[in-house]
Amino acid sequence: MRRSGILLPVTSLPSPGGIGCFSKEAYDFVDFLALAGQSYWQILPMGATGYGDSPYQSFSTFAGNPYFIDLQELMEKGWLSKEEYEQFDFGSDTGFVDYEKIYNSRSKALYLAFEKCKPKRIKRYRDFVSANSYWLSDYSLYMAIKDARGGIPWNDWELPLKRREPSHLDKCRRQYQREIDFYFFQQYLFHDQWLRLKKYANDKGVRIIGDIPIYVALDSADAWANPELFQFDNDLQPTAVAGCPPDYFSADGQLWGNPLYRWEYHRETGYEWWTKRIASSFQLHDVVRIDHFRGFDAYYSIPYGAKNARKGKWQKGPGYEIFKCIKDTLGEKDIIAEDLGFLTPSVLRLVKRSGYPGMKIIQFAFDSREDSDYLPHNYTKNCIVYTGTHDNDTIMGWYRSLAKADRKFAETYLDIRKTKRAERNWEFIRAALASVSDTAIIPMQDYLGLDSRARINTPSTVGGNWQWRLAADYAGGDLAVKIRAMTELYRRTGQ
């Protein structure tokens, strides 16, 4: 069945309070998707963010981002007064997120609600804490200890806490009980609000595509609570970290710094932690995109402490075995394999054997020097086509920056020279929707024809990312009607 959807991270919604959240504007966006005939909303990771405000460097692979909690709902419940809300500065630019102001305000606002709410009296809260104790207890304790030490990462804590000696953990649980309960409360609100929004979307015929990074952050509850899962030495320091080798775009490669998995240990446990991770993600999403899928075939290992990625080496990953275990335990799940970048024959075999659809990016197609697997005439049905992803420029920003020969190739291939330049975004969208791919996902910025200022993320950079926000009047000018017409033309309404 042919379907289509729109990519828009939650942060980019035009919600009040300085950042997109599970507010009325989120429900309005679902209504817009339904009116536009869309079957999917791709939201990207929703984890509690750490350094650089990237959802790919989260304090927990299981916890949600408290920034997404709708403060307006807390005001309606009487847990936060209008006067209390208005004392906080969430930032005045409605087009971009000011993370410094968000960091300094939203937690304080949530704490005021926590004090008034007395959540332990709420049965839904107690049920949530009980059902999620397998990750929630460690995460909340981790964050409370971290806060008490000025935010320093766990591998710089005093040795007894770093090694999780039971007596010291018990002491911290007593000492920081109030703070731990506050983190319980935040996660309860996140999950409660999100699952209601997800149900609303599903009832409207809109499915949610989520996203999980292959790796977790070193500064995370996952690494602290489960050091046996990772390549750590006896002092609980990484022996090697993740990244990508040097290539045409980067002479030094990419040094991500995430701890690498001890795949032999995961194999011995039947990939139990990974199975729990996938299961938890499917509680929040209908479809899950796994980032950096090639890392399951082979991963790039860089010595810890290296200043760049030049001295890394490729190591063998778990291969198909991990996905067989997940399928045996959870059954068939709708998973997307992010298979971008240089793909070896063994990676291609792994993607094919898994049965998961890979990804095709229109922006990668138009290299005038060669044929490309990303050109629409080379697609197969079992793939997801995008004009671009969150890591790409907008389609109009990219188009304007193309080399002359590549632009000429794209214009000839799509026969768009007679189309007004300001409307050529629609021709790239048309190429995606008209393709044989079962699913097409278009970033919201591309439907709006926005330039590079609306870019979400620039890989290998820190700061200035994940800030762009949708204007409140995005639905004007019959945009949904125009999107629906093209969706119906190419039989992608999922009917």
Number of C-alpha atoms within 10 A of each C-alpha: 11 18 23 26 28 23 21 22 23 21 25 24 24 26 24 16 25 26 27 24 27 25 22 16 16 19 15 13 18 24 18 17 23 20 15 23 26 29 26 26 25 23 18 23 25 26 23 23 22 16 14 16 19 18 22 24 24 29 27 26 26 24 25 25 21 23 28 24 26 24 22 20 15 19 15 11 12 13 21 23 16 12 8 13 21 11 10 16 15 23 17 12 10 20 18 22 24 19 20 11 15 19 13 13 20 21 15 15 20 23 18 15 24 19 12 11 17 11 18 12 9 10 10 13 18 15 11 18 20 12 11 16 13 12 19 23 18 18 24 27 22 25 20 23 23 17 13 11 13 8 12 13 19 24 18 12 14 9 13 12 19 18 18 13 11 11 11 14 18 12 11 17 18 11 13 17 14 12 19 23 19 21 23 23 25 23 25 25 21 21 19 15 18 20 16 12 18 20 14 15 23 16 10 16 16 22 21 22 24 23 24 22 19 17 21 22 23 23 23 22 29 22 22 22 17 11 19 15 18 25 17 20 12 7 10 18 16 21 17 23 26 23 22 21 21 17 11 7 7 12 12 16 19 19 22 17 23 21 27 25 22 16 18 13 13 18 14 9 11 16 21 15 13 16 19 17 15 18 16 15 19 19 10 18 20 18 20 23 25 18 18 17 21 26 20 20 20 18 22 22 24 28 18 17 11 14 11 20 25 18 15 23 14 14 11 13 19 18 19 15 15 20 19 15 17 20 14 11 14 14 9 11 15 14 21 23 21 21 20 15 9 8 11 11 7 13 19 14 15 18 22 13 11 16 14 18 24 21 22 28 20 19 22 16 19 21 18 15 9 7 11 14 13 18 21 20 11 12 17 16 14 16 19 24 30 25 26 22 24 17 12 19 25 28 29 22 19 15 20 13 13 15 12 11 13 17 18 17 17 22 19 11 12 14 12 17 12 8 13 9 12 10 14 21 23 20 15 24 24 17 20 26 29 17 19 21 23 19 25 29 25 24 23 19 26 24 20 17 17 18 17 16 11 22 23 25 20 15 11 10 9 12 13 17 18 22 19 25 26 20 14 13 8 17 14 8 9 11 16 20 15 12 19 20 15 19 24 17 13 18 16 23 21 16 10
